[in-house]
Amino acid sequence: MPRMSNKRRLELSFFLNDRNRVTYNELCRRCRHDCKQSFRAVVIECPKYFSKRSRRRDNPKDSKDDTGAGNGKIP
């Protein structure tokens, strides 16, 4: 493996681990997009990442639109 130049090392210093290898965050390693984040980052904000544990805002079970004509329920 060729040595990294000083300019390149300074540019990637946030991504380099103790072995001087470029390391990404655990979630970004498996991601196919180019918005990779460092392993040092604690909070991940990626517009393309969707967590399976997050709650959806438009949950149809929680809607309170049961009142009114034509809802399909027998009174």
C-alpha positions as CSV (number, residue, x, y, z in Angstrom):
1,M,0.0,0.0,0.0
2,P,1.5,3.4,-1.0
3,R,2.2,6.0,1.6
4,M,-0.3,8.8,2.0
5,S,0.9,12.3,1.3
6,N,0.8,14.9,4.0
7,K,-1.8,16.9,2.2
8,R,-4.0,13.9,1.9
9,R,-3.4,12.9,5.5
10,L,-4.5,16.3,6.7
11,E,-7.5,16.2,4.5
12,L,-8.7,12.8,5.8
13,S,-7.5,13.2,9.5
14,F,-11.0,13.0,10.8
15,F,-11.5,9.6,9.1
16,L,-8.2,8.0,9.9
17,N,-8.1,5.4,12.7
18,D,-5.1,4.4,14.9
19,R,-3.7,2.4,12.0
20,N,-3.9,5.3,9.6
21,R,-6.7,3.7,7.6
22,V,-9.8,5.5,6.4
23,T,-12.7,4.3,8.6
24,Y,-16.4,5.2,8.2
25,N,-19.3,5.0,10.7
26,E,-20.9,1.6,11.2
27,L,-24.1,2.7,9.5
28,C,-22.2,4.3,6.6
29,R,-20.1,1.2,5.9
30,R,-23.0,-0.7,4.5
31,C,-24.6,2.3,2.8
32,R,-24.3,2.6,-1.0
33,H,-24.5,6.4,-1.1
34,D,-21.5,8.8,-1.2
35,C,-22.4,10.8,2.0
36,K,-20.1,8.8,4.2
37,Q,-19.4,10.0,7.8
38,S,-16.5,9.4,10.1
39,F,-16.4,6.7,12.8
40,R,-15.8,9.6,15.2
41,A,-19.2,11.1,14.5
42,V,-21.8,10.4,17.2
43,V,-24.9,11.9,15.7
44,I,-25.7,10.7,12.2
45,E,-27.8,12.9,10.0
46,C,-28.3,11.3,6.6
47,P,-31.2,12.2,4.3
48,K,-31.0,8.8,2.7
49,Y,-31.0,6.7,5.9
50,F,-34.3,5.3,7.2
51,S,-34.3,3.6,10.6
52,K,-36.7,0.7,11.0
53,R,-37.1,1.7,14.7
54,S,-38.3,5.2,13.9
55,R,-42.0,6.1,14.1
56,R,-43.9,7.2,11.1
57,R,-45.7,10.5,11.2
58,D,-48.6,9.4,9.0
59,N,-49.7,6.3,10.9
60,P,-53.3,5.4,9.7
61,K,-54.1,3.6,13.0
62,D,-53.8,6.8,15.0
63,S,-56.1,8.9,12.9
64,K,-59.2,10.2,14.6
65,D,-61.4,10.7,11.6
66,D,-64.0,8.2,12.7
67,T,-66.8,10.8,13.0
68,G,-68.7,11.8,10.0
69,A,-70.8,10.3,7.2
70,G,-69.4,7.7,4.9
71,N,-66.7,6.2,7.2
72,G,-68.0,2.7,6.6
73,K,-68.9,2.0,10.3
74,I,-72.3,1.0,11.5
75,P,-73.5,3.2,14.3
